[in-house]
Amino acid sequence: MPWPWNRGAAGAPPPEDPAAAQQRLQQERDRQERDQYLLESGQLPSTARARLESLGERGPGALAFTSDLAPDEAALLRQQGFQAICLVGGSALYHVGYAYASAWQDVEVAQLSQAYNEATRLATERMAMEAAVVGAHGVVGVRYTIVRHEWADRTIEVQLVGTAVRGPGPAPRQPWLCDLSGQEWWALRRAGYEAAALAYGHCTWFILTQMQDEWTEQSFSNAELRHFSEALAHCRNRASAHLLRCARDAGATGLVGVHISRRLDEVRLTGSDENPAYEREHHNLVLSMIGTAIRRRPDAERPAASGRGPSLVLSLRDGRLVPAESIAESDFE
C-alpha cells in the first residue's frame, strides 16, 4: 500500500513549502550568528549550553552519564563521594599571523609561542565553562592534543577532553581541571591535596643552521650538537616560566604530572641578499609542557607542629598514606 504522501516518484517525500523552507534557513542563519557572537564574547554556543544544561538538571539517581574513565577509576571516585556527569571538552582553532625569524642568530618565534599559549588558554576556559554549566566540581583525566592540518600550515588546533565529576556539597564557581587519572587524583586527595587548574607553557625557538653544525653532522666522531642542546635549554626555560605563572595565578603550591613534548620542523628562510643562510635548511623547535597545579585542601589534616613524627609511605595499591613501621615484610614479597 503506498504511503499517503507518495504522489510523485517512488519513495520521494512531498516538496517542502518554499515559505517554510525560507523561514527554516533564516532561523539557522540567526542561530549561527548568535553562536558566533557568544563565542566571540567568551561564552558557549546556545546548542552546547542547552545540551549540557539538560545533563546537569537530572537528579543523581537518574543520572545517565558518559565518561572515558575505566571502571576502577569510576569506583574510586565514588568512594570519595564523587560521580561522573558527562564528557566535556574545549577546543580552539587559532590562526597564526606572520612569524619572523632571523637570518643571523637563534631567536624565539614570539608569534608562534603566543599563539600556542593563547589557543590553550581558550580551550581550557571553554572546558571550565562546560563543567560549570553541568554543575561539576571539576574535570579529571583531561587529554590534551595539538592537531596539525595538512590543508592549513598556519593554524593551531588545541583539543581538550575529560570527564566532569560532581562531589558532595555545592560546586565551586570555577571548576578545577586536572590531567591526572582517577587513581592518581584519588591518591592525591587522600594525601590532603586538591587539583587547582591545568598549567601549561609553550615555546617556539628558531634554530639557525650554521657552518659548524654542518661540520658536526658530517663528522665521523661522536660529538654533541651543542647548538641544538642550547636551543632545547632556552625553549624549556621559557615554557617552564609560563607554566609556573599559570600555577601561581591558580593559587597553587605545586605541580604534579608534568608532561613534556617537543617537535622539530625543517624550515627555510626567504630573502633576496647573498646571505648563505637562505640556502640552508633550518629548524623550528616547538616545546610544550602541561601538568596539574595542586594546593593543600582546607579540610586536610595538618602535620604536628613539633616533633618529627612517623615516616609515611604512599601505597600504590590503594593510595593511602600509612606509617612505614606498619608495613610488614610480607608486603614486599
C-alpha positions, 0 to 999 in steps of 0.5 A: 500500500503506498504511503499517503504522501507518495504522489510523485516518484517512488519513495520521494517525500512531498516538496517542502513549502518554499515559505517554510523552507525560507523561514527554516534557513533564516532561523539557522542563519540567526542561530549561527550568528548568535553562536558566533557572537557568544563565542566571540564574547567568551561564552558557549554556543546556545546548542552546547549550553542547552545540551549540557544544561539538560545533563546537569538538571537530572537528579543523581539517581537518574543520572545517565552519564558518559565518561572515558574513565575505566571502571576502577577509576569510576569506583574510586571516585565514588568512594570519595563521594564523587560521580561522573556527569558527562564528557566535556571538552574545549577546543580552539582553532587559532590562526597564526599571523606572520612569524619572523625569524632571523637570518643571523642568530637563534631567536624565539618565534614570539608569534608562534609561542603566543599563539600556542599559549593563547589557543590553550588558554581558550580551550581550557576556559571553554572546558571550565565553562562546560563543567560549570554549566553541568554543575561539576566540581571539576574535570579529571583525566583531561587529554590534551592534543595539538592537531596539525592540518595538512590543508592549513600550515598556519593554524593551531588546533588545541583539543581538550577532553575529560570527564566532569565529576560532581562531589558532595556539597555545592560546586565551586564557581570555577571548576578545577581541571586536572590531567591526572587519572582517577587513581592518581587524583584519588591518591592525591586527595587522600594525601590532603591535596586538591587539583587547582587548574591545568598549567601549561607553557609553550615555546617556539625557538628558531634554530639557525643552521650554521657552518659548524653544525654542518661540520658536526653532522658530517663528522665521523666522531661522536660529538654533541650538537651543542647548538641544538642542546642550547636551543632545547635549554632556552625553549624549556626555560621559557615554557617552564616560566609560563607554566609556573605563572599559570600555577601561581595565578591558580593559587597553587603550591605545586605541580604534579604530572608534568608532561613534556613534548617537543617537535622539530620542523625543517624550515627555510628562510626567504630573502633576496641578499647573498646571505648563505643562510637562505640556502640552508635548511633550518629548524623550528623547535616547538616545546610544550609542557602541561601538568596539574597545579595542586594546593593543600585542601582546607579540610586536610589534616595538618602535620604536628607542629613539633616533633618529627613524627612517623615516616609515611609511605604512599601505597600504590595499591590503594593510595593511602598514606600509612606509617612505614613501621606498619608495613610488614615484610610480607608486603614486599614479597 
